[in-house]
């Protein structure tokens, strides 16, 4: 039976659901997005600004035509103002569209704190391809850039601009970079690398004001323990986090969680008035799911998670019984020559959840000591009741794959003894004889047994 | 109580046991080896011949003095002729030494098939540091080299010499390279890369004779379906496998297995007359252990396995109750710009053991499509009863870490569904949005369900 599927959002979730349904069902699929572009890699934007990727169109992974050719009815630069949940239709500035199934994949918007001078020319956020293009037009090799916020985007961007030779000051209100994903000791390695790249890293400090008449001229930074300093600056990029774009769902009566995301069940269906709706789904950065270790409400910002959610939604609309399990959302950021990755919970998250943990650390290298190249490799493993619940890895290579392995280990319930029995491969150009992950597990076990 | 520990062999097992005991016990430790060197990286030898590592001494990971300073009584270039099992002593050409604990870690020797002309100058094996030095003295950039045997050592060496610009012919009797560790389709990727590097790869062919008066001048190669051809050659390196050095153990009455290795129990103790001996251990390439998937007798050739066995032996001698679990022995070989790795069983081993398998394959890249650098990434996963039992990965980077992850997956009993739930990290410079391992699992699942 041909049904109408309406999808709000043309990002990774929206377009993957649309493509899946066109391939596997006969449904009519209509997609709305206020964005100008679709099917581009958000994660690639810092690397265009770095210059390692030639130009923004390179980030468009599928041309618009391929979607149109599939028969997807795609409305870009179109605002949907309202969902009529009872009448099962959406009201957009292009008219009214009825749906049998609705997918809310509206994504997120940057959270912008109120800062004096935030309205000046030269103040940007970095979220969409258009944001990236605007910054790229404005910036030049002589620019002085202040980035506010040292989360994943701010940190990666600071590295990219510094590699290009641009003077960057990175200001973070918390005492460390990457506070949501790394412990302070591991984040420090990233901060040190940023400093080597020429980034001025200021943690435990907030921006008092952005100064200038029409254009940004400087930024006043107030440290926790130091007086206000003024950093000359032409460009300010605000990277203080993202907020789920869930207002339209809230207005429709769908339940919104503590995270600000649309609450979903394991099938990624939304609920209203305490009832699960069997034809309305949410996925991606506007959706609240469950974190694997704590079971807490969680919003995953990852493209890989988006794609997985999209397949679950697509399969369910196609009549299957697909489940999105609680997520670990392993993540990596690339900063110059360094990659920093994490999976599971940090020590801080453990403390917030009253989870008692034992950590194991190790420092090794990615290749045999005598083999040229390679880099330092730092590993931190976090255990609770002898089970792995978190892991962080920082090195010049081999980080994403180790984080992946540890993601599997957490999901499969690996104990410290499982990690010690884990056999790893060895060849001098690609590893040490025993992987540093093993030594980190060993360190944790010694601590558990009171030997260290 | 101070006891006498005698260790036969000064390789990775012998010296790790010796070091462990000196650190953790007060035992007297005496080590015998017929080798001239100790504590060097066998696995690094091809890369010295390649020129990427400067010189052989770079491979010596610990100078001899550090062992002597620890009080280890080390006898290099010393032959032990006999073990008096009843009298608990070993008879060497330096005298008689009594032991309370005996560790047999004699390693292996190259297996050399009888080939006409095998005695000519210019015919080598590559096993010890001395072998490497001899070849290095003999070889020059104009040399023409024939390598007999395309196992791990032959294949890696062929790549190393080719990178240096030397003309190499690699002859393998079986129809594929890496027959013990890779399926033919994956091995073909390695063969193609060798060919690109300039190596003449001849599979399904044997060497009829090595020709010359005193020095090697040519090699006659007979293919399965082609007439004998003659390859001009100055150097022949025989890399047709290794044999456990277990003769001295056999003579002492210790049980030898079908592999030729000394049979060990889970504590790595040997047996005689159907009884486990509680003070005689074997480890490394002279010892037979159990393979994880099949439970079959197995000899692990890996340095990492050697180190693990050594710790188990050391702990047991120190009075603990340490167990060496069945081994997966994940392995990688590095050939020019390519790394090929495998873990668990191949399709061929599965067939030999009457294990019915379903394979999933995928081809992707190691980085986002638009990100510069990176390489093709091929993955093959082998499942039996939905459980992962083998995996093979070939790419320019990220192979060893993926093999490690899959080693953990096999050990933890991961099913195809576990692999599909496995979340992997993503950043454009280090990965695709969904890891090719996931797609290989997807492919296998489709085949299991009759959808592909």
Interface residues (C-beta under 8 A of the other chain):
Chain A: X12 X41 X43 X44 X47 X52 X53 X58 X59 X61 X156 X302 X303 X304 X305 X307 X308 X325 X327 X328 X329 X330 X331 X332 X333 X334 X339 X341 X343 X368 X369 X370 X371 X372 X397 X398 X399 X400 X401 X402 X403 X404 X405 X407 X408 X409 X411 X412 X414 X418 X421 X422 X423 X424 X425 X426 X427 X428 X429 X430 X431 X433 X434 X435 X437
Chain B: X12 X41 X43 X44 X47 X52 X53 X58 X59 X61 X156 X302 X303 X304 X305 X307 X308 X325 X327 X328 X329 X330 X331 X332 X333 X334 X339 X341 X343 X368 X369 X370 X371 X372 X397 X398 X399 X400 X401 X402 X403 X404 X405 X407 X408 X409 X411 X412 X414 X418 X421 X422 X423 X424 X425 X426 X427 X428 X429 X430 X431 X433 X434 X435 X437
